[in-house]
């Protein structure tokens, strides 16, 4: 899938949930699985965000 297709799909996701993200790259990272990022070098996956979220929750 090309970069333009991904951006279009992310924009459609924003429209369907009724929220526009300030940093669309974080949205892309948040929904990207580790298997996709392994197959597509240079792409980030949600694991680092998941770790951060788990850490924040453990602090509460």
Secondary structure, DSSP 8 states (H G I E B T S, - for coil): --HHHHHHHHHHHHHHHT---S-HHHHHHHT--HHHHHHSTT---THHHHHHHHHHHHH-
